[in-house]
Amino acid sequence: GLEPNQHNTLDFDDHLDPSLNTLAEVLSGAGYQTYAVVANPLLGQRFEFDQGFDRYISLPVVNNAHRVNRAGLEMLAERKEDKPFFLYLHPIDPHLPYNPPSPWREEAFDWHQVADPPGPAHPLLPSSDHQGFAQLTTPLFVRYLHGLPPDVPEPTASLVDALYDGEVASTDAALGRLFHWLKEKNLYQDSLIIVTSD
């Protein structure tokens, strides 16, 4: 593997050099079927990260690991069963702006004993347009990334904690469904599964 300063994809205008060998290219050369589903726009095809993949789906930005899973499992359902496969799934959640799906959203509010705010107009929730993305830079979120200072009211801190925990729980459930599918298809025992995060 290469460090970012070696492969030089450090900015929004950078592209992965086609001369570099990716893991997908190595595995494809060894006879693997290679699939990827990513929900991070920084890994879209325009950055050349699709090198070596037979199929590569870049979803719109959405914090929902379940959508990433569904697309990945649909790919695997179409694979040739007599060949090994490499599946790369890249959900973006948990990630700001926190907005976990049901039922994990409601469960998280119960855990933290806070009220669910009414709809996306709340300043902690994403809106349906790009204003939601701008909320990443709101003072509350920036401060939260570095630990909430004492002057943030407890209800607000608990709300952010609940939203984050809801996304963690949702992502955990999505992984569980993936593992269950692999077990149902008798693939789990012979699979190498790597889970990592930044």
N, C-alpha and C positions, 0 to 999 in steps of 0.2 A: 504494500500500500504506500501511498504518497501523502505527505503532509500538504495542507492547502497552499503553502508558499512554494511547493514543488510542482503541483499541477496548475497553479495560478488561476484558479476560479475563486476569486475573492470579492468580486463586485458584480453589480447587476449587468454590466456590459461584457463580462468574461464568459468564455466558452471552454468546455473541456476539449483539449487538443485531441483531434482524431487519431493521432499517432500513439496515444497512450492506450495501453491495454486495460480494459475494465474487467472486473470479476465476471460480469455477464459474458464478455467476449471469451474469456478463458474457459468458462463452463460450457458455452455454446460450442467451442472448438473441441471439447471433450464429449460432445454428444448430448448435452443437456438441452431441454426445452427451457427457455428463459422468459419469464413474465415479470412485469412490474406494474404497480398501481401507486401513484404518489399524489399526495394532497398538498404538497408544498410547492408554491409557484417557482421557487428558486431551483427546483429540480425538473422543471419543464423541458420538453424536447428542444426548445430554442437554445438551451445551454449545453446541448449535446450529451446529456446524461443518459440518453436512451441507447447509447452504443452497446451493441451486443445482445439486445433484447429482441426476441421474436415478436412480442407484443408489449407495448408501453403505453399506459393510460395515465394522463395527467388530469386529475379532477380539478374542478374549480375550487378555490379556497373555501374550505368548509371544515369546521371542527366536528368531524363525525367519523370515527374509526370504523363504524359499522358499514358505511358506504364504501370505504376502502376495502374492507373484507369481502363484501358482496361482489365487487368487481373482480377481486382476485380469485374468489372461489368459482365464479363463472368462467374465468380463464382456465382454471384447473379442470373443470368439468369437461372442457373440450380437448384436453391434452391427449397425446398418444400414451396409453397406459404401459406400453412396453419400453418407454424411454424415461430416464430420470428427469427431474425438473428442478429449476431454481425459481422461487417466487420471492420477489422483493416487495414488501408492503410498507408504505411510508405514510401513516396518518400524521396529522399535524397536532392533534390534541393529546394531552392538555396544552392549550395555547391561548394566549390573549387574542381577542376578547372572549372571556369565559362564557359559554352558553351551552351547558350540557343538555342532551336530549332527555326526553321522558323514557323510563321512569326514574333514571338516576338523578335527574334534577330535583324531583320532589323528595326523593330519599335523602339527598344531601341537605336540603333545607330542613328536613325532619331531624337529621343528625345534629345539625347546628342550632336547631330551634330558632330559626329566623323565618320571617315571612317572605314569600316569593314576590319580588316586585312586579308591578303590572306591565308586562310587555316590553318591547324594545325601546320605548321612549326613556326608560330608566338610564341614567348616565353610565351604569356599569355593564350594560348589555349592548350587543352589537345591533346596528340598524340594518335595514335591507339594502342600503347603498354603501358607498365608500366612506361615509362618515363613520361607520362602524370600525373601519380600519384605522381611522384617525384617532379613535378612542385609545389606541395602544399607547399614545403619547400623553394621555391625560395625566395630570400630576398624581392622582391617586394610584394609577397603575404603575407609573415609574417608581413612586415611593414604595409600592408593594413589592416590586422586584428586589428591592434592597432592604426589605423589612419595614413594616409599618411603624412610623414614629408614634410616640404616645398620644399626640394630639389628634390622631384619626379616631373618631368615635367608635366604640365597641360594636354597635350594630353594623356599621359600614365594614369594619374588619371581618366580622362574622359572615357578612354577606359575600365578600370576596372569597373567604375560605370555603364557604359552601359551594360557590360556583366552581372553584378549582377542584374540590373534592368530588363534585359531581362528574367533572370531565375525567378525572382519574378512574372513578368507578366505571364509567361508561367504556373507557378504553380497555380496562381490565376485562370487562364482560365481552368485548369484541374479541380479545385474544382468546378467551375461554371458548367462544364459539368456533374460532378457527381451529383450536386444538381438538375440540369435539368432532369437527368435520374430518380432520385427519385421522382420528381414531376410528370413526365410522367407516372410512375407506381403507382401513388397515395400512395407513401410511405413516402414522405417528411414530411407531417404534423404530422405523428405519430412516426417520428424518432428523437432520441436524437443524435445530431451531436456535436462532440468535435473536435476542431482544436487547436493544440498546436505545439510548436516548442522549440528548444534549442538555 
